[in-house]
Amino acid sequence: MESYIQISKMNDFCFCPLSLYLHSVYESFDTSLYHDTPQVVGRINHATIEEGRYSTSKHILQGISVYSEQFGIMGKIDIYDAKKKELIERKTRIKTIWPGYIYQIYGQYFCMREMGYEVEKLFLHSLADNKRYPVMLPAEREEKRFGFFVEQMRAFDIRRYKNHRCRKCANSIYGLLTW
């Protein structure tokens, strides 16, 4: 059986594939050992979604599990407004719209579409300043790029990853490791 790739890991993989691998090594430990302030704040911000406290409206789906057999991905969405047919991915603070953010919402979109939901609009929502950024629905070209990206994640081999010197890892618990 093929294992599914978690949608939530796509942004991390874009920044540094090795950090994603190392994160999985630490995953079984208490998060207070390796989470810094941004991760703690992010977890707190997602609590309203995880606990279903964002909205009591029946047309607002929050934190539902989604999957795609086509891409071999799975995860949870933040918010889907069934009346407006809008899918919304929330971030603590958006200063730059990174490719990883786009891949995350595309992943959610492809899952929702495959599961029979109609999605007409995509948004990234910055909680810190309450700004909403529209994301274009993926055309065929973006869908192919997304599929290629998922295959890159699936094929990542730590043994072939050389000359690692990214700032993300250097400024984290992983920076303590010698490369």
N, C-alpha and C positions, 0 to 999 in steps of 0.2 A: 504494500500500500504506500502510495506517495504521500509524504508529509506536506501539510499545508504551510504556507508562509504567512506569518502574521502581518497584517496590514500596518499595525502600529510600528513595526520595525523598519518600514521602508524609508522613512526620513533618516533614521540613524545610519542605515546602509549607505545612503547617498553621501553623508558626511564622512563616514569612515567605516568600511566593511570590518576592519579589525576591531573597532570599538564595539560593534554589534556582537561579534564573536566573544569578546572578553566579557561583555555584559551577561551573556548566557552562562559563562563560567560562574559569575557571582550571583546569579539569579536565586540560587537556593539559600543564600545568606540573608540575614536581616537587612532590609533596605537601608536602615540607618547607618550601616557600615560603608555604603558606597553611593548613596544618593546625596547630592548637594542641594542647595536651596532651590534651584530651578526645577528639579525633579520633584521635590516635596511640594512646591507650590502647584505644579502641574497635577499632581495626584489629588490635592485638595480641590482644585478647580473641577476635576472630573467627578468628584464625589456626588454632586447633584445629579449628574447623568446616570452614574452607576446605581444610585439609590432611587432613581425615578422621581426625584424631587424638582426637576427643572420645570415641569408643567403638569397640570392635572387634566388638560384637554385631551380628549380621546384621539384627536387627529394628529397629535404630536407624539411620534415614536421616539424613544430615547434609550440609548444603550442596547439596542437589539443586536443579537449576533447575526452576522452575515457571512456568506461564503460563495465562492465561485469554483465550480469544477473546471471550467474552461481554463482559468489561470492558476488553479491550485492555491488559492489564497483564502484567508478567513480573518475575521476580526469583529469589531463592534463599531457601529456608527455612533456619532454623538446625537444628532437631531435630524429627524425627517418629518417635515410638515406635509402630511398627506393631502391637505386641502390645496396648498400652494405648489405641491410637488417639488419641494426644495430640500436638498440635502446640505447640511451644515456641519463643518468640521471646526471645532473650537480650539483655539490656541491661547495660551496665557497672554502673550504679547507678540504681535506680528510687526516686525520692523522691515523685514524683507520676505517676499514670497519665494521660498526656496523650492527647487524642483521636488524635493522630498515631500513637501506639503501637497503639491499637485498630485504626486503619485499616490499619496494616502487617500485623497478624496476621489481620485480616479478609481482606486481599488474598491472603495466603498460603493461608488457608482456602479461599477461593473458587477459587483455582487448583488446589489439591489435590483439592477436590471435583470440579471439572470434569475433572481428569485421572484420576478413578476411585478415588481414595483415600478411605477412610472416616476421618473425623475426628469424634470425639465430645467432645473436650475441648481447650480452648485455654488456654495459660498464657503469662504474661510472667514472665521469670526475671531477678532482680537478682543479678548476679555478686558484687558487693561485699559483700553481706550474706547471700547464698545464700537469698534469699526468693523464693517462687513465688506469683504472683498469678493466680487463675483469672479468665478472661474468658468471659462468657456467649457461647454460639454465637449468631450473628446471626439474628434473626427476619426476616420479610419486610420489616418497616419499616426495620430497620438495613441490609438489603441494598439497598433503594431509596436510602437516604441515602448509602451507599457509592458507588452508581452516580452519584449527583448530584455527589459529591465528585470522583470520577474525571473527570467531565465538566468540572468547574471547573478542574482541573489542565490538561486538554487545551485548554481555551479561554483560558487565561491569556495576556494580551497586555501585554507590558512597556510598550508605548507608552501604555497607559491607566492605568498604575499611578502614582498621584499621592501626594504628601505622605508619602513614606516616612521614618519615624523610629523604626524598631524597635531595641530594645536589642541583639538578636542581631547585627544588622549593625554597629551602632555599636561593639561590642566585638570586631570581627573585622577582617580585612584589608579588607573591604568598606567599613568606616568611613572608610577613607582616601580613598574616592571622594567627590566633591562631588555632591550631589543638586540 
